[in-house]
Amino acid sequence: MHKKESVIAPLLEDSFNLKCIVPSEFNSDSLGTFSGEIERKSDPLSSLRQKCLIALKTSNTDLAIASEGSFGAHPSLFFAQANDELVMLLDTNNEIEIVARELSTETNFAAQTIKNEAELIEFAERVQFPSHGIIIRTDEKDYSKIYKGITKWEDLKFHFDEIKKENGTVYIETDMRALFNPTRMKNIEKATAKLIEKMKSCCPNCQTPGFGISEAIPGLPCEWCGKPTASVLKYRLNCKKCSYLEEKLYPNNKTVESPEFCDNCNP
């Protein structure tokens, strides 16, 4: 529906002997929309799984791949916006579920209430319009009049003038649907590449695909004081099929952390 297959399918087809198809009757907006007129009732992982199950049902296959994105404040970088992309392979025949994630600060995610054309132009240029689409409506919580997928200056100014005349102000936001957001599409592509690596990684114990990192354990010691920092000390890898567990110490090829990242030496 949002053309994600344009970046997902080529990577998969180059890596495996398969052909990707897109369900012809599948409205993913029924699970919720970024702009909010249809509420998202599930968490991203549950929505992702639901997409796969719907695709399997409508396509009569036993393998499905779907992606789900979310946007907001970065979980660890203050004042930074983030795009969190999940991509899942669901194999119902072998009861395998593999998920990869790309958490990136590369996003134009933004929204604002504007009062004049100068503010409109400033916002549009800041979010990389017209290469990236824009949505405008009356108010943040008012969906009675909403224009989505705007990618031309003349359309943007026309709808801005229409709503401003009626309401006095206009609510404007980035269109985060993948087909209107090249920056997001690149993050989906990166998440897909990670998914493929996990699909190729098999459990040392039972050979089931999808053996990968399940947890990053902090605690890399500070080079000066030796106390644990928030930096990764080791990765925990596990198999969802047989529960085999493995730990990889010093995954970033360093045994100590710089004091600048130590809460004790640099509070």
C-alpha positions as CSV (number, residue, x, y, z in Angstrom):
1,M,0.0,0.0,0.0
2,H,2.9,2.4,0.8
3,K,5.4,0.9,-1.8
4,K,7.8,-0.5,0.8
5,E,8.3,-3.5,-1.5
6,S,10.5,-1.1,-3.6
7,V,13.3,-1.4,-1.1
8,I,12.4,-4.7,0.7
9,A,11.9,-7.0,-2.3
10,P,15.1,-6.4,-4.2
11,L,17.2,-7.2,-1.1
12,L,15.3,-10.4,-0.4
13,E,15.3,-11.6,-4.0
14,D,19.0,-10.9,-4.3
15,S,19.7,-12.9,-1.1
16,F,17.4,-15.9,-1.5
17,N,15.7,-17.9,-4.2
18,L,12.3,-16.3,-3.8
19,K,9.8,-14.0,-5.5
20,C,8.1,-11.3,-3.5
21,I,4.4,-10.6,-4.1
22,V,2.2,-7.9,-2.6
23,P,-1.3,-8.7,-1.4
24,S,-3.8,-7.0,-3.7
25,E,-6.5,-6.4,-1.1
26,F,-4.9,-5.2,2.1
27,N,-5.6,-1.8,3.7
28,S,-2.9,-1.4,6.4
29,D,-4.5,1.9,7.4
30,S,-7.2,-0.3,9.1
31,L,-4.6,-0.9,11.8
32,G,-4.0,2.8,12.4
33,T,-2.5,5.9,10.7
34,F,0.4,8.1,11.6
35,S,-1.8,11.2,11.2
36,G,-4.1,9.9,13.9
37,E,-7.5,9.8,12.2
38,I,-7.5,6.0,12.8
39,E,-6.2,5.2,16.2
40,R,-3.3,2.7,16.6
41,K,-4.5,0.3,19.2
42,S,-1.6,-2.1,19.3
43,D,2.1,-1.7,20.0
44,P,4.4,-1.7,17.0
45,L,5.5,-5.4,17.3
46,S,1.9,-6.6,17.6
47,S,0.8,-4.5,14.6
48,L,3.7,-5.9,12.7
49,R,2.7,-9.5,13.5
50,Q,-0.9,-8.7,12.6
51,K,0.2,-7.3,9.2
52,C,2.0,-10.6,8.5
53,L,-1.0,-12.7,9.5
54,I,-3.4,-10.6,7.3
55,A,-1.0,-10.9,4.4
56,L,-0.7,-14.7,4.8
57,K,-4.5,-15.0,4.9
58,T,-5.1,-12.8,1.8
59,S,-2.2,-14.4,-0.2
60,N,-2.6,-18.0,0.7
61,T,1.1,-18.4,1.5
62,D,3.1,-19.5,4.5
63,L,5.9,-16.8,4.4
64,A,5.2,-13.1,5.0
65,I,7.4,-10.1,5.5
66,A,6.1,-6.8,6.8
67,S,7.5,-3.6,8.3
68,E,6.2,-1.2,11.0
69,G,7.5,2.2,11.9
70,S,7.1,4.6,14.8
71,F,8.3,8.1,15.5
72,G,9.0,10.2,18.5
73,A,11.7,11.1,21.0
74,H,14.9,9.0,20.9
75,P,15.0,6.7,23.9
76,S,18.5,7.7,25.0
77,L,19.5,10.9,23.0
78,F,18.0,14.0,24.6
79,F,16.1,16.4,22.3
80,A,16.6,14.1,19.3
81,Q,13.7,12.7,17.2
82,A,14.0,9.1,16.1
83,N,12.5,6.7,13.5
84,D,12.2,3.2,14.9
85,E,11.7,0.6,12.1
86,L,10.8,-3.0,12.6
87,V,10.8,-5.6,9.9
88,M,9.5,-9.2,10.5
89,L,9.6,-12.5,8.7
90,L,6.8,-14.8,9.8
91,D,7.1,-18.5,8.7
92,T,4.0,-20.3,9.8
93,N,5.0,-23.6,8.3
94,N,8.1,-23.8,10.5
95,E,6.8,-21.6,13.3
96,I,9.6,-19.1,13.0
97,E,9.4,-15.4,13.7
98,I,12.4,-13.2,13.0
99,V,12.5,-9.5,13.7
100,A,15.1,-6.8,12.9
101,R,15.3,-3.2,14.0
102,E,16.7,0.0,12.8
103,L,16.6,2.9,15.3
104,S,17.7,6.1,13.6
105,T,17.9,9.8,14.2
106,E,17.8,10.2,10.4
107,T,14.2,11.5,10.2
108,N,12.4,14.7,9.2
109,F,9.5,13.9,11.7
110,A,7.9,17.2,12.7
111,A,4.6,19.0,13.3
112,Q,3.6,22.6,14.0
113,T,0.6,25.0,14.1
114,I,1.3,27.9,11.7
115,K,-0.3,31.3,11.2
116,N,1.2,32.7,8.0
117,E,2.9,31.8,4.7
118,A,6.4,32.6,6.0
119,E,6.0,30.0,8.7
120,L,4.6,27.6,6.1
121,I,7.7,28.0,3.8
122,E,10.1,27.7,6.7
123,F,8.5,24.5,7.9
124,A,8.3,23.0,4.4
125,E,12.0,23.8,3.6
126,R,13.1,22.4,7.0
127,V,11.4,19.0,6.4
128,Q,12.8,18.6,2.9
129,F,9.6,19.4,1.0
130,P,8.7,18.7,-1.8
131,S,10.9,15.5,-2.0
132,H,9.2,14.6,1.3
133,G,5.4,14.8,1.6
134,I,3.4,17.0,3.9
135,I,-0.1,16.7,5.6
136,I,-2.2,19.7,6.6
137,R,-5.4,19.9,8.6
138,T,-7.4,22.3,10.7
139,D,-6.0,21.3,14.1
140,E,-4.0,18.6,15.8
141,K,-7.1,16.8,17.0
142,D,-9.4,17.8,14.2
143,Y,-9.7,15.5,11.3
144,S,-12.7,17.0,9.7
145,K,-10.6,18.4,6.9
146,I,-7.3,16.8,6.1
147,Y,-5.1,16.8,3.0
148,K,-2.4,14.1,2.8
149,G,0.5,13.3,0.4
150,I,1.1,16.9,-0.6
151,T,4.2,17.1,-2.8
152,K,3.7,20.3,-4.8
153,W,4.1,23.9,-3.7
154,E,0.9,25.0,-5.5
155,D,-1.1,22.3,-3.7
156,L,0.4,23.1,-0.4
157,K,-0.3,26.9,-0.7
158,F,-3.8,26.3,-2.0
159,H,-4.9,24.0,0.9
160,F,-3.1,26.2,3.4
161,D,-5.0,29.3,2.2
162,E,-8.3,27.3,2.3
163,I,-7.9,26.1,5.9
164,K,-6.4,29.4,7.2
165,K,-9.4,31.3,5.8
166,E,-11.8,29.0,7.7
167,N,-9.8,28.6,10.9
168,G,-7.2,31.3,11.2
169,T,-4.4,28.8,11.8
170,V,-3.3,25.5,10.1
171,Y,-1.8,22.4,11.6
172,I,1.0,21.0,9.4
173,E,3.0,17.8,9.8
174,T,5.4,15.6,7.9
175,D,3.8,12.7,5.9
176,M,5.5,9.7,7.5
177,R,4.1,7.1,5.1
178,A,7.0,5.4,3.4
179,L,6.1,6.3,-0.2
180,F,6.1,10.1,0.7
181,N,9.2,9.9,2.9
182,P,12.5,8.9,1.2
183,T,14.4,9.2,4.5
184,R,12.1,6.7,6.2
185,M,12.4,4.4,3.1
186,K,16.2,4.3,3.6
187,N,15.7,3.2,7.3
188,I,13.3,0.4,6.1
189,E,16.0,-0.7,3.7
190,K,18.6,-0.8,6.5
191,A,16.2,-2.8,8.7
192,T,15.6,-5.2,5.9
193,A,19.4,-5.8,5.5
194,K,19.6,-6.6,9.2
195,L,16.7,-9.0,8.8
196,I,18.4,-10.8,6.0
197,E,21.6,-11.2,8.2
198,K,19.4,-12.7,10.9
199,M,17.7,-15.0,8.5
200,K,21.1,-16.3,7.4
201,S,22.3,-16.7,11.0
202,C,21.4,-20.2,12.3
203,C,21.4,-21.6,15.8
204,P,24.6,-23.5,16.6
205,N,22.5,-26.1,18.5
206,C,19.4,-26.7,16.3
207,Q,20.3,-24.9,13.0
208,T,17.0,-22.8,13.1
209,P,17.4,-19.5,11.3
210,G,17.1,-16.2,13.2
211,F,19.8,-16.7,15.8
212,G,20.7,-13.2,16.9
213,I,21.1,-10.6,19.6
214,S,18.2,-10.6,22.1
215,E,19.8,-8.3,24.6
216,A,22.6,-5.8,25.0
217,I,24.1,-5.8,28.5
218,P,25.7,-2.6,29.6
219,G,28.7,-2.3,32.0
220,L,31.8,-1.8,30.0
221,P,34.3,-0.5,32.6
222,C,35.7,3.0,32.5
223,E,39.4,3.3,31.4
224,W,40.2,5.6,34.4
225,C,38.1,4.5,37.4
226,G,37.2,0.9,36.4
227,K,33.5,1.4,37.3
228,P,30.8,0.1,34.9
229,T,29.4,2.5,32.3
230,A,26.3,2.5,30.2
231,S,28.3,1.2,27.2
232,V,27.7,-2.3,26.0
233,L,29.8,-5.0,27.8
234,K,28.3,-8.0,26.0
235,Y,25.6,-9.2,23.7
236,R,23.2,-12.0,24.6
237,L,22.2,-14.2,21.7
238,N,19.4,-16.8,21.8
239,C,17.4,-19.2,19.8
240,K,13.6,-18.9,20.1
241,K,13.2,-22.5,18.9
242,C,15.4,-24.4,21.3
243,S,16.3,-21.7,23.8
244,Y,20.0,-22.1,23.2
245,L,21.9,-19.1,24.8
246,E,25.2,-17.6,23.9
247,E,27.1,-14.5,25.1
248,K,29.5,-12.4,23.2
249,L,31.9,-10.3,25.4
250,Y,33.2,-7.0,24.1
251,P,31.2,-6.9,20.9
252,N,32.5,-3.5,19.9
253,N,36.1,-4.7,20.1
254,K,37.1,-2.7,23.1
255,T,37.5,-3.8,26.7
256,V,37.3,-0.3,28.4
257,E,35.3,2.9,27.8
258,S,36.6,6.4,27.5
259,P,36.1,8.5,30.7
260,E,34.0,11.0,28.8
261,F,31.2,8.4,28.8
262,C,31.6,7.5,32.5
263,D,29.0,9.0,34.9
264,N,31.6,8.8,37.7
265,C,34.4,10.6,35.9
266,N,32.2,12.9,33.9
267,P,29.0,13.4,35.8
